[in-house]
Amino acid sequence: MRTLIVGGSGLLGGELARQCSLAGHEVAATYLTRSGETAGVEWLPLDVRRRADVDALISAFRPEVVINAAYRQTDWATTAIGAANVALAISTTGGRLVHVSSDAVFSGAAIRYDETCVPDPISPYGAAKAAAETAVNAIVPAAVTARTSLIIGDGDSPHEALVHALATGSARGVLFTDDVRCPVHVADLAAALLELAASDYRGVHHVAGADAVSRYELGLLIARRDGLDADHLRSGRRADTRLPGPLDVRLDCAMTQRRLRTKLRGARQFLGDGPSNAVGRGSCPNVGS
């Protein structure tokens, strides 16, 4: 596939670029301030907030597939308007669009959410992501919107960096015991997105890990994997803070997992505790589907 990755310099974008390059695709990736380093990838500067620039780049590259992984948590224009700009460009040039969304579109009131659930965000970032979903669906109805959760890598994700900083004493703070998500490994997520890009599926898909874990439990798993002193990790409750956003959000990925060859592993598996096969309390119900 001739593939364009919008937001290619981030953790997910970099993994998408790597997998595309290994698969022999013709691939370009955009960046805002700093390009990535993946060999075999054409790195292109782009500010998705500028519609004319988005139109020009997509018109010149003529991708068969665009995966939009661009966002900034504190910038509505990048997250919401940028997504609309990408969709508008694709609607003109043609091609396949996979838009990456987030479990932040949900309030957490229902705890478990499948692909039919309507967004009810309670944070500015969640509202921007929900607005982006609405724009993509309206402009490119054949697009895939892939909602995901907390993305973990092999030491290079923001949450892993935080755990290292807390465990080594270079930062102070707590990891929340009541902030629950379904973390996904970046390699699994990228492979799933590329599968969806090559498919005929459309609409909302949930692409998250099989285990629901708190940020504190996730920190313990990371510390164990990386040989850190877990006793240095302090726990706390997000409910006792004024931080905006949902507490417990678990993406039900059963429908999406049935459509994928890629196994969406749980954090307990990809961080070293072995396979996670049980569905029940503390587990997102996508395993064994």
N, C-alpha and C positions, 0 to 999 in steps of 0.2 A: 504494500500500500504506500502511496505517497501521502505521508502523514505530517501534520503540523500540530505541535504541542504548544499551546498558549499557556505561558507560565512555566516554562521548561526549566528554570533555574532553581526551583524549589525542590523539596525532598521527593514528592511524587513526580513532578515533572522530570527530574533527573533520572528517576528509575524508568519512567516511560521512554525517555530518550535512549537509555541503555538497552532496554529490551527491544525497542524498534530497530536499533542499530545492529544488535546481535541477530535479529531475524532477517536482516538484509533489506529492510524497508528503506525507501528514500525518505529521510526525515529531517525536518527543520524544527527548531524550538525557539520560542521567544523569551526575552528577558527584559526587565525594566532597568536595572542598574548594573548587574554583573552577569556575564554569560556563564554557562556551565562549561564543563571540561570533557564531556563525552566525545570520544573520537567518532568520526563518521557522521556527525550531526552539524547541520548548518545553523549557526546561532545568529538570530535576528533581533535587533532592538525593537521594542514595541511598548507603547503606553496604551493599554486597552481603553482608557478613558477618552481617547481621541478617535472619534468614529472615522474620520477621513483616513487616518493612519492604518486603522484596522482594515478598512475597505481596500486600501492600496496594497497592503502586504498580502492579504488573502487572494486578491485578484491577480497579483504577480506570481505567487507560488502555486496557485491552483491545486490545493490539496484534495485528495479523495476523502480523507478523514481529518477532522479537527477534533482534538481533545482539549477542552478548556479547563485547565487546572489553576487559573489565575484568581487570586483573591488577596485582600488585605483586611484583617479583622476589624480595623478601626476606620476603614475607608469605604463608605457606601458607593462612591463612584466607581472604584475598581471592581468591587464585588458584584454590584447590581447593574450599573450602567455598562460596565465593561462586558458583562455577559450578554446584554442586549446588543451591544455593538458587534460582538462576534457572531451572534445569531443572525443579525441583519445582513452581515457580509456573506454568510453561508447561504442565506435565502436568495441572494443575487447570483452567486457563482455556482451554486450547487455543491454537492458533497455531503458526507455523513458527519453529524455533530454528536459528540458525547460530552455532556456538560457535567462537571463534578460538583455535587452539592454536599450537604452536611446534615448530620442529625441535629444541628443547632436550630433547624426550622421547627422543632417540636418543643413544647413547654415542659414535658416530663410528667404532665398530669395523668396520662394514661400508662406511663412506664414503657409498655411494649407497643411498637408501631410497625405495621406492615406497609406495603407500597400503596395501599388504598387510603391511608390516613392523610387527612388534610392538615397542612402546616398551621401551627398556632404559636409562632415564635414569641419569646418574652425578652429577647435581648436585641440590641441594634444589629449585631452581626447576623443573628438568626433571621431578622426581618430582611436584611439585605440578601441573604441566601434565598429566602422565600420569594422575594421580588424577582431575583434572577431566574428561579424556576418558572415563574409565571411568564416572564418575557420569552424564555426559550420555548416553552410549550406553545405559546401563541404565535411566535414567528416561524419556528421550524417544528411542526407537529410530529415529524418523523424522527426527531432527535431522541437520544437516550439521556435521561437525567439520572445520574448515579449518586445516590446519597451514601456517604460513608461516615466513619466515626474517627476516633483518635488514631492517627497514623504513627506506627512505630517502625523503626528500621533496625539496623545492626549497630546501633550506637550513635546514629547521626540525626535523630529526631529531636525536636525541642523538649519533649517530655523526658527523654533519656538524658539529655544534657542537664535538665533540672535535677533529676535524681542523682546524677554524679556530683553536681555542685552541692546538694544538700548532704550527701553521704560523706563528702570530703571536707565539709565545713567551709567551703568557699562561698556559700550562700546560706541565708537563714530563711526559715519558713516551714510550712507543714504541707503534707499531702492529705487530701480530703478522703475521709472514709465514706461519705455519703454522696460523692460525685461519681456516678457509675456510668460507664460507657462500654461499648463492644469493640475494643481496639483491634485494628487490622494491621497485618504486616505489609509494608509498602510494596514488596515484591508480589504478594498475592493480589493486592489491590490493582497494581499496574497490569498484571496478567489478565485479571478479570475485565478491566476496562478495554483492553485490546481485543479480548474475545467479543465483548459487546459491540465494539466498533466494527468488527468483521461480520456481525450477525445482521439479521433483518428485524431484530426487536426494536421496539420504540417505547417511549414513556418512562415512568419512574421505575428504577431498580434499586434495591438496597444491597450494598456491598460492604459488609462489615465482618468482624471476626465472630467466632462461635461462642466466645466466653464473655459474659458480663462481669466486669471487675471494677472495683473502685480505683481511684488514682493511687491510693495508698497501697492496695494489694498489688497494683501494677508496678509501683516503685519497689516493693519487696522482690518481685519476680526479676526486675531488671538488676537490682543489686545482687541477687543470688547468681544470675548469669554472668555478671561482670566482676565478681569477686570483691564486691564492696561490703562495707560493714553496715548491714541493715539496721543495726541498733541506733545508728545516727539519724535515721529517718523518723521524724516526728509526725504524728497524725493529728488531724483536726477535722472540724465539720464546716463544710461550706455554708450550711444553713446558719451558722453563727456569724457570717460575714455579710457584707453588702454587695458582693460581687453579683453582677447581673447574669442571667442565664439559667437553664434548667439544671436540676440535680440528677435524676435517674432517667436516662433515655436508652432504651434497648431496641435496636433495629432488628426486626424480624426479617430475615433474609431467605426464608424458605423458598419462595417462588423464584428468586434470582438464582439461588444455589442449584435448583433443579435444571436450570438452563445452562449452567456453566460446567466445563471440565475442570477449571481451576478450583481447588479446594480452599475455602475460606477458613483457615486455621484459627483457633482460639489463642489468646495470649498465653495460656498455660502450656500450650503445645509449642508455639514458636519461640517462647522464652525458656523452654527446657524442662517443663514438668511432665512432658509426655502427652499422648493424645487426649483430646477432650471429646467424648462421645455422648455424654449424658445430656438430655434436655430436662431442664427443671429450674429450680430456684438458683439464681445467679448464673443462668446460661441463656443466651439468645437462641431461640428455637429454629436454627437453620442447619444444625448438624444432622447428618443421616438423611437429608432430603434427597 
